[in-house]
Amino acid sequence: MKTIGHFVDSKPAAGTSGRHGTVYDPATGAEAARVAFAGPAEVDRAVAAAAEAFREWRTTSLARRTALLFRYRELLHAEREELAALITAEHGKVRADALGEIARGLEVVELACAVPEKLKGALSTQVSTGVDVASVRQPLGVVACVTPFNFPAMVPLWMFPLALACGNTVVLKPSEKVPSAALRLAELAARAGFPAGALNVVNGDRETVERLTAHRDVAAVSFVGSTPVARALHRAATSHGKRVQALGGAKNHMLVLPDADLDVAADSAVSAAYGSAGERCMAVSVVVAVGEDTADALVAAIAERARALRIGPGDDPASEMGPLITAEHRDRVASYVGGARAQGAEVVVDGTGLVVEGHEKGFFLGVSLLDRVTPAMDAYRDEIFGPVLCVVRAADYEEALALINASPWGNGAAIFTRDGGTARRFQLEVAAGMVGVNVPIPVPVASHSFGGWKDSLFGDLHVYGEDGIRFYTRGKVVTTRWPRPAESAVNLGFPSGA
């Protein structure tokens, strides 16, 4: 069986720790490859390569960095079909979805190409007699990026291009379930001309991540994953003096008011809940319908659309939704449907019995729709991360808003209405970091920043956009004076700026 290794110092590196994991083809359930897990010595080699590269890369001109990023952007665009195929093979998502995540990743690469504008400092002259003050931003050093399985290319591209653009070097640890796309991204960076050691990839598990977060030569850690892991990583890395942004889980709500276009709302709910088999941190997992008539009509419309979805292998052009990432995850997601029924919810659409002909051993699960869900039910309280959509009924806007704001997560929230005044209230009152108005998945464009509130983010700065630039740099203020000898004298008073 093929063994997938690492990419260190701009060349492939075989695993030497003796530890491995299994990479599956989710559409068939077959073992596709083994992936080597990096031990302490291998992590140390990758960090050492990055640290050595940083010595020169930090002084590389912005013009040179930009030229390499433009070249990298062109290579990614040219190789997008191959990258999408790797994503489909290991994650299972359909081709259009895989191409979509590459496109969103390219947006951040394009933002990184504008790094000279983003790294402009500030200068104040004559703040005191003959004194000037300048503010500059400088790179941190070696940055560790730890990314999840659900976006094998997009989330890494949300991180390392900006880190490199700001003058840092990177050690990327992708999910061990989907390692090949990250390795391909690193190979393309080497082909684009980034210096050896600027972007390294180590595959592994918890032990690998713990070594990275504790390493004395790693200055910062950027992470996307579940809330429990994000919380633990944030605590561990900050205890070692690292700068950390750790994005956690979500339970994204979509509020539908009686005046909304229910066909648009139903289309949006189905797309946002079941796209990528619900394995998105910005997936809509709860629809809050205001009023019984609104809820009845909306549930009927969603159910009709859900039953018509075509589920199959991601490389089949007819498939609209592919399998889940593992058999264990599929079974866990399916358990919430039966559990919700036992706790009093109405199972309007039950996808747990789906079998895809010719792919009976694949990790497939049909879509499910649960109505009359309450906040006390497990299906509401937990992040399911699969194709299960809950509908909660509320009497009015105030009750719905209170329900949404009581959630421990605050990643994204959306409202569907024709009333601009109510939409404006929602934007200001909802406790979420990303808000959509008639937009079900409000993932910001690259020039803004991605990140949630509450248990959806640990750390102060969001991913990409202006927050990304701030995260991957630190500020320095330089005060300058060029006195003539005759102007020099001893003065023990505190500088007053005169």
N, C-alpha and C positions, 0 to 999 in steps of 0.2 A: 504494500500500500504506500502511496506517495506520502512523504513527510514534508510538511511546511515548516520552514525555519524562520530566521530573522533577517534583518537588513541593517547592517552596521558598517559605518565608515564608507557608505556608498557601494557596498557589495553584499551579496547574499552571505549569510552565516548559518551554518548548521547548528542545531541544538546540541548541547553537550551535557545538560543536567541529568539526562536520563528520564525526565518526566515528560509526559505527553497528554494531550487531550484528543478527542475525536471530533472531526468536522463531518456533518451529515449533509446529504441531499434531502431537504425537507419534503420534496415532492414524492420521493420514493421511500424515504426512511432508511436508505442504504448509507453505510459508512463510506464517505468519499475520500477522506485523507486523515492522516494524523498531523497534529500541530504540536511543535515542540514548545515546552514551557521553559522560559528563561529562569535560571537559578541566579543566586546572588552574583556569581562571577560574571555571568553574561550581562546582567544589568549593569554591573560596574564597568564592563568594557564599552557598552553603548554610551553610558554617561561620560566616560573618559574621552571617547571619540567626539562627543558633542562639546565637551569642555575645551578640548584642543581646537576644534573648529571655531569656537566662539572667539578665541583670541584674535583671529584675523577677521572673521565675519563681522564683528561689532564695528570695525573700522572701515568696512567696505562702503563705498559711496552709495548714497541713495540712488543715484543714476544707475549704478551697476545692479543694485538689488531690484530696482524697477524693471530693468531690461530682462533679468532672469525670470521675474514673475510674469511678465508679458509672454515670454517664451513658454513658460510652464502652462499658462492659460491656453495657449494654442495647442500644446500637446494634449492637454486634458480634453479639449474640444474634439480633437481628431480621434482620440482613443475612447470616446464616450460609449460607443457601442460595445467595445470589449469590456470596459468597466461595468457596464450594465449587465452583461452576461455573467460576469463574476459574482455580482450582487445577487442576481436571480438564482444562480447555482447554489449559493451557500445560505442566503437568507430565505429565498422562496418568493419574493415579491415579483409581481408581473413586470414585464419589460418597460411599460410606460411609466410605472412608478419608479423603477430604478433609474431611468433616464431623467425623471423629474428631480430626484435627489441630487444627481450630478449637476443639473442645471442650477439648483439652489446653492450648491457648493461653489460653482463657478462664480456666482455673484460675489462671494467673499474674496475669491482670488482677484476679481476685478477691483474690489475695494482696496485690497492690498497693493495693487498696482498704483494707487493714488497716494502711497505712503509719504512722498515728499510734502504733500499738502497737509497730511494728518500729523506729521511730526514737526510742523513749524512751531518754533518757540515764540517768546515774546520779549521785547526789549523796551525798557523805560530809560530814557536819557535824562540826565541832570536831575535825578531824584534828590540829590544834595549837590553842593557845589563841586563840580568836577567828578561826580559819581554816577555811574550807570548801573542798572540792574537788569539781568537777563534771566529768563526761565527757559530751561531746556528739558527734554525728556530723553532718557537713555535706556538701553536694554537691560534686562535683568540678568541674563546668563543662560543656563540650561533650563528649559521648560519641559515638564512631563505632561503629556496629553493622554488621558485615559478615556476611551470612547466606547459606546454601547453597541449591541448587535443590531439594533433596528435601523440604523442608517450607517452602513459600513463605509461609505465614501463621504456623505454630506457632513456629518459631525466632525470627522477629522479635518475636512476642508474649512469648517467654521473656525478651526483653531490654528493649525500650524502655518498657513500662509501669512496670517497677520503676525504671528510670533516671529517668523523669519523676516518679514518686512521690517519689523521694528529692531532687528539686529540680534535677536536671540537665536539659539540653536535648540533642537527639539529631539526628545525621545518619545515616540508614540507607542502606546500600548493599546492596540485594538481589542475588541472582544474576541476571545478564543473561539467563539462559534463561527465567526466570519472574518478570517484573517487575510484572505487573498486580495481584497480590494485595497486595503491599507498598504500592503507590500507593493502593489502595482503603483499606487500614488507615489511611494518613495522612489521606486525605480524611475518613474517619469521625472521626478525632481532631479535625480542624478543626471538624467539625459539632458535636462534643460540647462545644466551647468552649475547647479548649486554645489558648493565645495563639499568634499568628503567629510562626513560627520555632521553636516548641518541638519539633516533629517534622518533619524534612525528609527527602526521599528523593532520592538521586542514583543514577541507573543508570550502569553502566560496567563496565570490565574492570580488568586489573591496574594500568594507569596511574592509574585513578581511585582504587583502593585505596592505592596508593603515595603519592598526593598527600594522602589523608586521614591516613595513619599518620605522615606527616612534618610535618603542619600544626602550627604552634606553638600554635594555639588549641584543639587537640583534646587533652583531658586523659587520655582512656582509650579503649581499643579492645576491643570484644568480638567474637569471631570464632568461627564454626563452619565447618569444611570438612575437606579432606584433611590428612593428617599433614605432607607436605612443605610445603604452603602455610602451615599453622599454625606450623610451626617457623620458616619464613622470616619470616612476619609478626611473630612474637613477638620475634625478634632485631631486626628493623628498628624496630618500634615502641618497644621498650625502649631502643634506642640513642638514640631521640629523647626519652627521659624519660617515656614514656607508661606508665600502668598497663595491663596486658594480661591478658585471659583468652582463650586460643586453644585451642579444642577440635578435635582432629584425628580421625584415622580409627580403625578398629577391626577386630578379628577375634574376634567374640564366640563363646565356646564354650558348649555345652550338654552337661553330663555326665549320662549316663544309667546308673544302677546296676542290677544284676540284679533288685533288689526293687521297682523302679519299676513303676507302672501303665503298660504299654507303649502302650496305646491313648491314654491321656492324653499320654504323651510324644510319640507320633507326631503327634497332632493339633497339639500345641504346636510341634513342629519345623516342620511344614508351614506353620502360620500365621506363625511368626516368621521363617522363611527366605524365604518367597515373597510375603508381604504387601508391597504397594507395589513389586512387582517386585524385591524385595531391596534397594531403594535407601533403606535406613535405616541410620544409624550404629549402631543397637542391634539390627539384624537378627542372628539366629543364622546364622552361616555355617559353623560346624563342630559336628557332633555327635560327642562322644567316648563310645563305647559300651564298657562294661566286660564282657568275656567274649564269646566267639564266639557262644554261643547268644543272648545279649542282642542282639548286633549283627545276627545273621541275622534274628531276628524283627522287630527295629526297622526295618531296611532294607526288608523286605518290606512292613511296614505303611506306612512313609513313601511308598514307591513307588506303592502302591495309591491313596493319597490324592492324590499329586502328579499322577498320570495323569488323575484325574477333575476337576482344576481347570478352570474355564471362563475363558479368556483372550480379551479383546476390548477395544473402546474403553471408556474410563472412563465415558462417559455412557450406556452400555447397562446397564440394571438387572440383566441376567443375568451381566455380567462380574464375576469375582472378582479378577482381576488385569489391569492395563492394560499399556501399552507402556513402554519405557525412554525416557529423556529425549532422546537423540539417536541418529542412525544410527551415529555413530562409537563411542559408548559401547556400544551393542548389539553391534557387531561385536567390540569388545574383550572384552566379557563372554563372548561365544560362543567366542572363541579359547581360553579356559581349559578348555573341555570337551574339545576335541580335544587340547589340550596335555596334559591329565591322562591321557587314554587313552594317548598316546605315552609318558608317563612311568611307566606301569604301573598306573594306577588302573582300577577297573571302572566303566564308565559304565552305571549301572542304568537311569536315565531320561535321554534325550537330547532336549532341547527346542530344539536349534539349527535344526531344519528346519521350525519352525512357520510357517504362513502363515494369517493371519486373512482369511477370505473377505470381499471388499468393502473391505478395508483392506490390500491387498498392499504398499503403499508406506509403511505405518506402521512404527514402530520396535519391532515386537513380537519377543519372544523367549520361547520356551516354558521351562518349568522343567526343571532338570537335577539329577540326584542322582548323586554320585560316591562309590563305596565303596572301601575299602582305600586311602585316601589316606594318605600319609606326610608328615612335616614337611619333607622335602626337595623336595616337589613345588611347582611354582609356584602351583597352585590353593590350596595351604595357606599359602604364604608371603606372598602378595599379598592386598591388600584388593580383592576382585572387585567388590563393590557392585552385585550383580545377582542374579537368581534361580538361583543355583548353590549347592547344599548339599553339603558334604564330610562324609563319615563316616570317622572315625579309630577304630581298634580298640585297646583297652588291656587289659592283663591284670588290673589291679586298680586300686583307688582311688589308691594312691600314684603309680603310673605315669601315670594320667590327670591328677592334680593337677600333677605335674612338667611334663607336656606343656603344660598351660594356662599355668602360671606362666612358662614359657620364652618365651612369645609376647612380642614387643616392644610389643604393645598391651595395654591394661588397661581397656577401657571397661566392658564388662559380661560377666558369666558367670552361668550357671544350673546348678543341680543338680536332678535328678529322682530321688527316692527316697522310701521310706516310713520310713526310719531317721532319727529325730530327732537322734541322736548324731552320725551321719556328716554330716548337714546342718549341724549346728552347727560341726563341724570345718571344713567347706568355707567357711562364712561367714568364719571367722577366718583360714583359711590361703590362700585364693585371692587372687591379686594383681590385683584389679580394683576399680574405684571403685563399681560398682553390681552387686549380687548378687541373684539370684532363687532361691528355693526352691520348686520346682514352678511357677515363674513364668518363662516363657521370655524376656520382654522387660521387665526390671525398671526401667522408667523411673519415677523417684520422683514422687510427688504434689508439688504446688507448694510445700508447706510444708517440704519437704526440698530438697536441691540435686542437680542433675544434673551429673555429670562423672566422667571416668575417671582412670586412673593411667598412668604411663609415657608412651609416645608417643601416647596419646590425649588428653593435656592439657599445654599449655605455659602456665605461670602457677600461682599458688597457690590461686585461688578458683574454685569451680564456678559454674554458672549457676543463677539464681533461688534461692528459699529464703533461708536466713540468709546464705549465701555471696553471693548476689546483692545483698542489702542492704549487706553489707560492701564489695563491689566498687564499688558506685556511690556510696559515701560515704567520707570519711576522718575519723579521730578527732581530737578536740581536747580537751585537758584544761585547765580554768580553775581556778586557785587564787585565792581571794578572802579579803581581810581588810579590816575597816573599823575601824582603830584610832582611839582618841581621841588628841588631840595630846600629852597627858601620857604616853602609853605609847610614844611614838616615841623611838628612840635609835639611835646608830650601833653596829653589831655586825658585825664582819668574820668571825665564825665561820660555819661551814656550818650551815644550818638543821637543827635536830635534831628538830623536831616536838614539843618540850616545850610 
